[in-house]
Amino acid sequence: MAAKIQKGILKPDEANYPSFNFLPNEPDLSSLVNLPKEYASVSRGRDEVAVETKGKATSVLFFTNLGLFGHFSGFVYDPNNRKPSSGDFGLKFDEIEKIHKNWYYISF
């Protein structure tokens, strides 16, 4: 699924999701990619993932938990093994932990 995002097969629907945040510490709506049914289970609590493009590389945030008041957790895949920074995806992070090459656990 991340490869399909990297290749541009799946991409944010910016026309239907303007750059706007409804609540504090929510992903920028223009960064969200709606998942086809066959991938809906890869991001818990949402039927979408968030993307962050820097240069030619696109990181993908898979949500694992969505709590109240902007609290969340998830996994970030970065093809260049670049550690996510607080502010990526329009979100603040309290925890960033590398779990495997190209994969990071994040939470707030």
N, C-alpha and C positions, 0 to 999 in steps of 0.2 A: 504494500500500500504506500509506504514512504517513497518507493521508486516511482510510482505513478504520479505522486506530487512533484518529485524532482524533475520528471520528464514533462510536466505540464498537462498530463492527462486529467488529473484532478486538480482543480485550482479554486481559490476563493471566489465567491460569487459577489464581487464588489458592487455590482449594479443593484443587487437586492439588499446588501448590507453595507450601508454607508459607514465611514470611519466615525464611530461614536461608541461611547461606553455608557450604559444605563446605570450601573452601580459601581461603587468603588472596587478596584482590583478585579475587574472583569476583562476578558480579552477584548481587544479592539475588534468590533464586528467585521471589519473589512479583512481581517486575517483568518476568518473561519472558512473551512472547507466542509461542505455537507458530504457525509459519507453515503455511498450506495449501500443498499440493504446488506450485501454480502460482507461489508466491513463495519457495520453498525456496532458490533460487539467489541471493537478494539478501543473504544473510548467510552468509558463508563460514565453514565450520568448525562451524556450529550450524544447527539447523533452527528457530531462534527469534531474535527481537530483544529488546532490553531497552527498557523505557519508564520515563520519569520524569515525573510530573505535578506541576506547580507552578501553583496557581490553576486556571485553566481550560485552560492550555496543556500539551500532552503532547509531550515530546521523545522521539525514537526513536533508539536506538543500533543501527547495522548493523555487525556484526563483520566484519573483513576478515582477521584473523589471530588465532589463539589459540595462544600459546606455553606454555612451562613456567613454573611458579611464579607464576602470575597475570599473566604478560606477555600483552599483547593490543594490537591496533590496530583502529580502526574509524572510521566516519563517524557523526556525530550530526546529525540534522535537528531544528531547533527552529523552530516556526511563528512565533515572535516575534523571531527572530534574536538570541536570548539566548545568550551564550557559555556553554558548559558549565563547571562548576566541579568541581574534584577533590572527590569525595564523591558527585556525582550518580551515579545508577544503583547506588550502593553500591560504587563503584570509585575507586581513586586514579589520577590521570593525571600523567604526566611531561611530556607535550606536548599542547598545545591550539593548533591553528592554523586560522584562518578560511580557507576555500577558496572560498566563494561565499556569496551572501546565503542565510541560513538553514542553511548547511552548515559543519561543522567536522570537521577530522581530529583524532582523539585517540589517544594511545598510552600504554602503561606498559611 
